[in-house]
Amino acid sequence: MTSEYRALVAKVAAFTDAISARRKADMACSAGCSSCCHAWLTVSAVEAHELSVALAQLADGPREVIRRRGASELEREAGGEAPPRCAMLDDDGRCDVYEARPLVCRTQGHALRYPLGVIPAQAVTRKTTNGDVTWCPLNYDARAPETEDVLDAERVDQILAVVAGRYEAAHDVPRHARHSLSALAAERDVLHDESSRSDAARARDSAQFESDRELDD
């Protein structure tokens, strides 16, 4: 089911990339701009899976740095120690899993439309008949976004909910479960452990499997 999620990510990325190109002069967001990353976020199971895959593909050194950072953020979050900070954010304000970042991170900074009353009043930048619009105050400083620059965040959330539900059903995971990014960063990677096993170990497992099959026969 992750193919559905990746298709959604690709569609959203195509939209935001087009806006970034069209309104380049009005977009202040860039590498190292991380004000929206100072939060303890949770994601759905399908997004957590994609992040786990990305983390498992990292080299041991960088992965261990993220693991320790995740453990630290879990402690800080449990103790209510402000300010919050995403465990995926490095010391230079860059995302260590940028290519696999969740949808909420991919859309931050852009003009997003939500149903009336969904987002806090102080975050509303423009009110329309179709909903409330919000965007990063660093962007669109000289000229406000046009209608074609606004992403329908409600629709994206609706599609993500369907994709996440299908993933949960297919993988027998609790419905609507949320996964902390700090916890994902801190956990030991089963996928990474499997990918780093020696060829000899895999060969032994394969030989044992064939031996077991012969006994069954």
Secondary structure, DSSP 8 states (H G I E B T S, - for coil): -HHHHHHHHHHHHHHHHHHHHHTGGG----TT--GGG-S--EE-HHHHHHHHHHHHTS-HHHHHHHHHHHHHHHHHHHTT-SS---TTB-TTS-BTTGGG--HHHHHTTSEEEE-TTSS-GGG--EEETTEEEE--TTSSSSS---GGGEEEHHHHHHHHHHHHHHHHHHHT--TT--EEHHHHHHS--HHHHHHTS-HHHHHHHHHHHHHHHHHH-
